[in-house]
Amino acid sequence: MKFTSDRSTLHTSLQQLGRVVPSRSTLPILSSVLLSTEGGKLSVRATDLEISQVINLDAVIDGEGSVAVPHRTLLDITNEMPEGELQIEVLEDRRLKISTTFGNYSIMGKPTEEFPALPVIDGHHSVPISAGLLSSIISKTSFAVSRDELKPSLMGVLFRFTDTGLKAVATDGHRLVRFTKSDFDSGDYHGENIIPVKFLNILGTYLSGEEEVKLNIGENHIMVQSQDTALYTRIIEERFPDYKSVFPQDNDKKVILSREELLATVRRVSIFSNKTTHQIAFRLDQDGLEVSTEDIETVSNAREKLSCEYEGDPLLIGYNSNYLRDILMHLDGERLIGEFKSAVSAAIFYHEQAQENEDLTMLLMPIRLND
């Protein structure tokens, strides 16, 4: 195996694969990337067993073959090299030899047979979706995904394809996001899949403009091809919570106000909140919205008043300021609507003026206020 590649091209691909390579693993081979030359192309592959990524690069191929090489070592040496061409050759003892005009380097490779094979996606359904829409879904839902490995069903975004459109749902048990695109056409595929958030976040970095990408959905895996990059992920085979029953149907208190003004207020007031609970309080009545917090441990407090349109009886309710701030940051538009029932029930937030055929609704659970 022998090829010549541009340093920056190879280094950029190694940086991208760094999102897949696990920082720690019980399988040492997973800390390596697989270099392969075949059909006049160079490919670089990484996997953590759940997600795999393949990047095809332009290179001058003088001999075909493959070798697994420690990712960190190859990344570090290409980072420190100046621009120019690299001549790379795999010797018979699996040593990777890198030759430049200013020096030579050698890295011990690992057997190719130890590197996990790519998933095979049999009988897959191909669902076309615009890059812009998919990127929007990822950015609006991924923040609400749980990071708790004891709750695997919540560590991804539920994509539900039906004849009435597309729904994407994410929750961590404290907040929930539901995105609906009613005019989405998934062709002959109807079904639902929980897609890992790590895969979606990596995929999001490759999505731009309105180009069409295809979700190739198999029985256990999903593959997306974007230009010279292919991403694979295992589908989370868990039952997603019944999110429909969580949404309140009888919230009888309603507030309309500026999203940006509320976000700025929450950011300022939360600075003085308790560093463990991040607790802030909403006091809603006909005079407006008061946002306040008090931390008895540091003897600090903050209070701000906002003008708003409010319908309903007076209400005092508490929230985790971090969760609330995330929701306000991921809603669009100048004005938002919040609907409430009581101090112990979920509130929902959404745009005052939603886009045509789209609905973005976010749910937030309250927290108990200290006396």
N, C-alpha and C positions, 0 to 999 in steps of 0.2 A: 504494500500500500504506500503510495507516494503522491503528494499533491502540492501545489503552490497556491497560497491564498493571501489576500490582502489582510494586514494586521488588524485594521479597524473593523473590517467586516466580521472577522472571526471573533474579535473581542466583544463586539456588540451582541452577537448571538450568545456568547457565554454569559453576558450580563443578563440577557432576557431569560436564559435557562436557569439562572440563579433563583428565580421566583419558584421554580419547581423543585430543585435539588433540596432535600431535607437537611436542616442544620444538624439534626441528630437522628441516627437510625441504628437499629439492631442489625441491619444488613449493610456491611461496608461498601458493597458495590454501588449502592444508591448515591454515594457521595461522588460518583464518577459520571462522566458524560460519554456517550458512545459516538465515536467518529466513524463514518462509513463513506466509502466512495463507490458509486455504482452508476452506470449509465451516463458518465460524464458529469455527474453532480456530486457535491459534498453535502452530507447531511450530518447534523449534530442533534443528539437526542438525550433527554433527561426524563427521569420518572421518580415519583415517590410511592409508586404502586397504585395510588388512587388517581393521580393525574400524570399524563405523559405529554411531552411536547417535542415536536420534530421541526427543525428549521433547516431548509435547503439553501445552500450558499453557492454562489458562482466560484469556481476554482479551476485551475488547470490540473487535470487528472493524468498522472503518469503510471498509475497502477492501482487496481481495485483491491479492497479489503476493508477490514474494520478492526477497531481496538477501543477498549474502555480506558479512559484517562481520568485521573483525579481532577475534578472540576476546579477546586480552589487553586491548585498549583498552576493550571493552564490559564486561568483567569488572571492571576497575579502577574505572571510573566508577560502576558500580552498587554497588560495594563502599563507595565513599566517600559515597554519597547516604543521606539519612535515609529512614525509612519513608514511603511514600506512593505515589501513582499516577504513572506515567510515560506521557506521550503521545509515541508514536514514529511518525514519518512518513518514507517514502522519497520523495525528490524526483526529478524527471526526470533529473537528472545523477548519480543513484545515491547522493547524499549521504543519510545517515541522520540525521534531525533528532530530538533528544530534548528535549522540553519539560517543565518542572516549574514549580511555583509560585515557585521561587527562582532559576531560571536556564535557559538554553538551551545545547545542545551539538550539535556537528555532527561526524560521522565519515564519511569517504569509503568508500563500499562498493565491492565488486568485482562483475564480471559473474556473474550466476547460472549462465550456461552453462559457466563454468570449473569450477564445483563438481562433484565426482564424483557420479554417480547412485547411488542405492541398489541393492544387488545384487538380482537377481530369483531367487527360489527356486522353480524349476519342479519339479513332480512330487515334492514333499517328503513325508516321512513325519513324522507328529506323534507324539512319544513323551511321554506325561504322566509327571511325576515330582514328588514333594512338595518344596516349597521347603526344608523341614528336611533331607531326605536329600541334596539337591543341595548345600546349604550345607555339610553335614558332609563330603561327598566333597571339595569344593573345599578346605576347611581342612585336611584330613588328607593331601592329595596335592600341593598346589601348591608347598609348600616344597621338594620334592625335584626340581622341574623345572629343567632346565639353563638357564642364561642365556647360553650360548655360541652365538652366531649361526652359527658354523661347523658346528653340529650341530642343524639345524632340526627333525629328527624328535624331538629330546629337549626342545624348547621348548614342549611342550604335554602335556596329560594324555590318555592313550588311554582312550576309553570304548568298551567292547565289549559289545554287546547280543546275547544268545543266548536260546534257549528254556530255558536253565538259570539265567538271571538276568543280573545286570550286574556287570562288572568294570571298575575304574578303576585305571590303572597310571601311575606317573610315576617317572622316574629321571634322574640327571645323570651316571651312570657310576660314581659313588662310593657312592651309596645308592639304594635302590629301595623304593617303596611300592606295595602291592597291596591294594586294597579290593574285597571281594566282597559282593554282596547277592543271596543265592540265591533269595529269593522275589520278586524284581522282575519285573514283567510289562511288556515293551516292546511288547505288541500284536503286530502283523504285521511289525514291523521287526526284522530281524536284520542286524547289521553292526558295523563298528568305525570310529571316527573319532578323529583326533588334534586336540584342541581347544586353541587357543593359551591359555597361562596368563594373559596379559593380559586376554583376554576373560572368563575364568572369575573372575579377581579383581574385575573391574568388576561382573560379574553378581552375585557374592557379596554386594555391598553392598545389593542390592535384595531379597534373599531373607530372609524372616522367617516364623515360624510354620509351619503345616502346609498352607498354601494350595498348590494345584496349579499348576504351571507346565508349559508345553509346549515341548519341544525340537523345533523344526521343522527337520528335517534334509533338505537338498537334496543335489544332486550335488557342489557345490563350497562351499556355504555353510550356516551354521546361523543360525537366528533364534530369539530368545526374547522373548516379550512379557510384561512384568510391569507391570500397572496402566497408567500413562500413558507407559511407556518401552518402546521396542523396541531390542534389541541384535542386531547382525549381525556375523558373523565369517567369514572365509575359513577353510576346513578346511585343516590342514597336510597337503599331499599328498606325504608321505614314508612310507617303510616303518619302522614302529616295531621296535626290536630284539626278538629272541626272548627275552622275559623269562622264559618258562617254564623254559628250560634253565639259567638263572642260579641258580635256587633250589636250594640243596643238599638232597640227600635222605638223606645219611648222617652228619649232625652227631651225634656221639655224646657230647658233653659238654653238660650242662644246668644252668642256674642259675635259681633263683626267688628274687626279692627285692622289696623295696619300690621302686616306680618313683620316688616323690617323694624318698626318701632318696638314691637313686642320682643323681637329677637335681641335688639340692642339693650332693652331693659333687663331681660333675663340674664344676659351676659354680665351686666354691671352688678346686678343684685346678687348673683350667684357667687361672686368673688367673696362675699361675706358669709356664705352659707357654711354649714358644718362640712368638713372635708371627708367625713365618712358617709353621711346620709345625703349630702347635697340638697337638702330640703329647702324648698321655697313655697310660699303660700300665695294663692289667688283669692282675693276678696272681690266678688262681683255684686254690684247693685246698680240702681238707676243712676248713681253719680259717676260710674265708670269702673275701671279695673285697677285695683291696688295690688302690686306685686311686692312681697316683703320676705325677709328672712331674719333669723336671729340665731346666733351661735353662743350658747352660754359658756362653752369651754374657752373661747377667746374673747368673750365679752364684746362682741361686735354685732352690728345689725345694719340693715339697709331697707329702704322703703321708697317706692316710686309709684306715681299715679299716672294712668293712661286714660285718654278719652276713648270711648267706644260706644257702639250701639248694643244695648243689652235688653233682652226680653226674659222675664221670669222672676222668681223670688230670689232674694239675696242668697249668696252661696259662698262658703269658705271651703277651699279645697287645696290639698297639698300635692306637690309633684317633685320628682327627682329632676333637678335642673339640667343635668347632663342629658337625660332622655328627652326632655322638653326642647332643649336647644337643638338636638339632632333633628327632631321633627320639624321645627321651624326653619332650619337650614335647608331641608330637602323638599319643602313645599315651594312652589313657584308662585308668582303673582304678587301684586301689591297688597291685597287684602285677603284675609282668611276668615273662615267661619269656624267657631268652636261650639259644640253642643254637649250639654252636661245634664246629669240627672241628680246626683247627690255626691256627698263627699267620699263615698266608698264605691262608686260605680265608674265604669270606664267613660272617658270623654272621646269624642271623635273630632278631627280637624280636617278641613279640606279647603280648596280654593273657592273664592266667591264666584269667580268666572272660570269654569273648567273649559279645556279645549274640546272641540267637537269630537265626539266618539271616544273620548278618553275620560277616565275617572281615577283620581288619586285620593284615597282616603286613608288617614292615619289614626290609629287608636292608641290611647295612652292610659295606663292604669294609675290611679292616685296612690299616694302614700299617706300614712297616718301622721297627722301633725302633732308635734309635741305640745303638751299643755303649757 
